[in-house]
Amino acid sequence: MTRATVLALTLLACKGQPGGRGPVGPVEPPPSPVARSVLDTREYGVLTLENGLRAVLVHDPDAPAAAAAMVVRAGHLADPSRRDGFAHLVQHVLPLGSDAFRDPDAYRSYLQDNGGTAGTRLHAESTLFHFDVRPDRLEPALSRFTRMFVAPRLSPVAASQERAAIDAEHLAAVADEARRVREVERRTRNPIHPASRFDAGDARTLAGDDLATELQAFFAAHYRGPEMTLAVVGRESLDDLEAFVRRELARVPGGRAERPARPPLFLPEQLGVEIRVRPLGDVRALELVFPVPPVGGYPRERPLDFVASLLSDPSRGSILAALRSRGWATGLTASADGPDDASLLRVHIDLTAEGMAHRDDVVTLFFDGVEVLRRADLMALYAEHDRLGELRWRFAPELPPDDLAVTLATSLLTFEAEELLEGPYRFRGTDPTVLRDGYLAALTPAGLRLVVVDPGVVTDREEAVYGVPYAVQALSEARRAAFVDGESGAALSPPDPNPWMPRATTPLAGPPTSLERVPDASLEVWHELDPSVGPRAAAQVRLTVDLADPKDRARNRVLAALLADRLAGPAHRMAQAGVELRVSAVAGGLQVDAVGFDDRLPEVLGVALASLAAPAIDGTALELAKLEVLRGLGVSNDPLQAVYAAVDDLLLPGVDGRAAEAAAVRALTVDGMTAFAGRYASRAHARILVHGNVAREGVAPYAEAVKAVVASGPVALPTARQLPAGTLRVRMPQAGTESALAVVFQGAPDTPTRARLTLLAQLLRTDLHAELRSRQQVASRLYLGSIDRGGLPALLVGVGSTSRAPDDLLERLDAFLAERPALLGALDPAVFGAVRDGLADALEAPVTDLDARTARLQEEVEGSPAEAVAAALRALTPADMEAFARSVLVDAPHRLVAVSPGSAQAGGVRADCEYPGCGVVDSYPTPERAR
């Protein structure tokens, strides 16, 4: 039944008495089949095709983009026997052409040419495909999208190319510590359960000459109507969207995919064990993994999510608070994991060296925390979780189209239609028996798989995929008993009632206002009123101080870590009550962001700033903060991340390289950090930005919170360094088997340049992917985008390769870029205009997400408003872009090349210096950024 039919029946039902009288009073539209938040004005429709495919349709007449998402219930656990990674290969090949659109690039190229993007994601039990596009281009994009699920080409050439790409991804991931640990954990499960197998695949597991036939068989077996959920968001009516979906997807075959019964995930001897893993780097962690009752029968109750939330709470009396007070751990997270048939609770604890030396005491303390929860009033805590979730849901903002499509298509796997958007927020319907006797009772030493990650562990075997040294040993009865009978001495307690529940949730009346500077003698205060966001607002405080000494950046990072750690407990409870508090180090100082229900925001901001005013730094907290910062400063095992870090260090001021900064961090003392924190109180430039449901006069409490802490004054804002004329080449240490290349083309600090760089990135991205990854098959990873560092915009290209040295990659990249100016100049004006206008439309579209709006307003405050960039974009022509590309990419007046040689590639690497020896470059003056 179409929506038009439902509406007609509703109108008939509203008629008055027989005899021809019309409706009495206004006619209400049919109720939404999907529960909506107060701020959600979109129309929803839900349908099931005759072949079993389920879909959610969304009509939004003001949508800034159109979007769609398809979820197929076939993830890597559906891999055929002895074909590890096969679902991953399907994920790669499926978008590369169909019977109606045979060009492998037809789908992605159309999206690029029309301001869109595409993505895929592989999970254990499902695969997600999604895209967004200009709102007036939905139907052509959706045609290309849906045909891949009806009649994909799955060609032998594409299969061979993507097998090579998957193998390159595998080689690039060899140094990924998390993947290495997870692979050991997989390989120590029941070997006949599919969750014990290598999920990504490589050239060995995907070898063979008839991949196309195997792909067709896999597609036919799993890509069937009842196994697929679709969401489409567009400006079109629900009737038009329904007609399109029925027409395009009716040919998807029906019938359920065969789902063989699975054996137990673990054999008896695989529980109650310690799994020791030796990492590549200086990493120390514990993972406590427990099998628990499957959560599939409790979609609305979400008992495992609730238990994980309680265990992750860092507030006073929590497990993490006790561990931190002893200097044993820097972080703890608990999460639900596992396949549909075998749920797991996974608790990850990042340890210090001392914590690793006391790892059995850490486990004992964890079990003490579990026992505290067993004795707690679980239903009171559960009811509070649901109240807070319901409050956040009631005023949840409209999601961007792409996020909305992904959320709806994914939720269809779990929730009934009415709860597709509401369900993930709520905790409804459970009882103490399920929580205490089902899930908490499963957390015992007998069911524990204790994963110990430490460079010093003794191992006796090697995992086959990544070559990880590990060992497995049964936990002795004495150790198991000690875990639960021992006394940790920690003063643990369940969470107190949440003190941050909003007291008022009333949106302001009246029209919105534009961004304006509010007069204030000592502060820089900006304000914008937008009642459309409901009873929510965002406040950002940017504090800038003099960080001229290169060691100051290290001090600033550590101070931010200290404040974030101190506020971790309150921030967790605030987040549960719908307010996010974040403290971070930024170029030139510190930034505090508070986002959520507006009635508590000034109070939230005051709590954060009070921590800065009276840091009361103790030795244990300082050492933990230093450890967190040092982990971030270490040269990454990921070579691309290593070269990206070098790019930031070379472009930003006050940096002499990561090694020097790490040495400065290690040398920090309590007295030195206390003195440094005092700089913010004695003199800092304070900029306050408040927007959302706050009237102009309501800004005063925010300003007073800052004035109570900071003596504000003029401070020069940090600027980026201008690269020397020509090309600066810097070599990073080898970080793994993969080689990496990052190339920066620096531009001038003006709006026209920002517009041109944004458009250039959009015009080149897909072509670069097709050239280096698909055709030449030399790139395992690619990135191309515009960046801004300290007011200087630039184009950044990143390339990772498992088969070519950086110099070879650079030659290929240069050859590609040398051809681009002429090709840009010869672009079809209609295609060029679609890409250009799509970017401009996106910049001008209203932003409902408060964080995204903050970013927009920041750009306006700093002199580069999105509207100005959009206007500059709309004026561009192919001839303009030809000239600009030639001047920036070919002539390259200011270019940085950062490389990291991989162990698998032969050949030298040209470099002007070894990093961080290139750390000193000329400063580029941008006086307009001084405040």
HUZIFEN-V406272 format. One line per field, one symbol per residue. psi: psi as a letter, one per 20 degrees, with the letter a starting at -180 (. if undefined). burial: b if it has 9 or more other ideal C-beta (glycine too) atoms within 8 Angstrom, else e. A space follows every 50 residues. Layout:
psi->???
burial->???
This chain:
psi->prhggggghgghhiqbqqjjqaqoaqpqqqqpippqrhiojqqqqpqprh jipqqpppooijpirqqqqpppmnbiijprpklpjhhggghghgjmqahh nhphjgghggggikkrrqqqpprgjrppprrrrqhjkgghghghghhhig mqglqhggggghghghhggghhjhjogghgghhghgikroijphjirohh rahghkqqilhgghggggghhhmqgijppqpppriqrhggggggggghjh ipqapqqpnqqqrqhqqhijqlqpopporhamppqqpoppprqpihilhh hlhhhgghgghipjrpirggggghhikhqiqppqqqrrrhinqqppopop qrhhghhkhhhggghghghghghhirnhhggghgghghghghghkprpqq gghggggghghhhgqrghjhhhgihqopjarhggggigghhinqhhjpoo ooophjqprjrpqhgikpprqppppqhgggghhhiqohjpmqqrqrqpjj pqhploqqrrqrqrpqpppphiqopqqppniijblqrpppoopprolhph ihhgggghgghgghghjgghhghghhjjpppppqproibqpppppbphii ghgghhgghhhhhmhlprgghghgggggghhhiqpqiohghghhhhgghh hqrkpjqhghhhhhghiqrggghggghhhhhhoqppppoprclprgiihg hgghhghihpnqrpppqqrrqpqqqbpppppqqpiahpqqppppopaqmr ghgggghghgghhhghhgghghggghliphqqpprqrpokioqrpppppq qjiqqhhgggghgggghhigghhghjqphggghggghgggghhiqqphph ghhggghghghjjmqhhhggghgiiqrhhghggghghghghmhnppopqo pqiiqrqropqhrppkijiorqpopmhiiq.
burial->eebeebbeebbeebeeeeeeeebeeeeeeeeeebebbebbebbbbbbebe bbbbbbbbbbeebbbbbbbbbbbbbbbbbeeebbbbbbbbbbbbbbbbee beebbbbbbbbbebbbebebebbbbbbbbbbbbbbebbebbbbbbbbbbb ebbbbeebbbbbbbbbbbbbbbbbbbbebbbebbbbbbbbeebbbbbbbb bbbebbeeeebbebbbebbebbbbbbbbbbbbbbbbebbebbbbbbebbb ebebeebeeeebeebbeeebbbbbbbbbbeeebbbbbbbbbbeebeebbb bbbbbbbbbbbbbbbebbbbbbbbebbbbbebebbbebbeebbbbbbbbb bbebbbebbbbbbbbbbbbbbbbbeeebeebbebbbbbbbbbbbbbbbeb bbebbbbbbbbbeebebebbbbbebbbeebeeebbbebbbbbbbbebbbb bbbbbebebeeebeebebbbbeeebeeebbbbbbeeebebebebbeebeb bbeebeebeeeeeebbebeeeebbbbbbbbbebbbbbbbbbbbbbebeeb ebbbbbbbbbbbbbbebbbbbbbbbbbbbbbbbbbeebbbbbbbbbbbbb bbebbbbbbbbbbebebeebbbbbbbbbbbeebbebbbbbebbbbbbbbb bbbbbebbebbbebbeebebebbbebbebbbeebbbbbbbbbbbebeebe ebbbbbbebbebeebebbbbbbbeeeebbbbbebbbbbbbbbbbbbbebe bebbbbbbbbbbbbbbbbbbbbbbebbbbbbbbbebbbbbbbbbbbbbbb bbebbbbbbbebbeebbbebbeebbebeeebbebbbbbbbbbbeeeebeb bbbbebbbbbbeebbbebbbbbbbebebebbbbbbbbbbbebebbbbbbb bbebbeeebebebebbebbebeebebeebeb
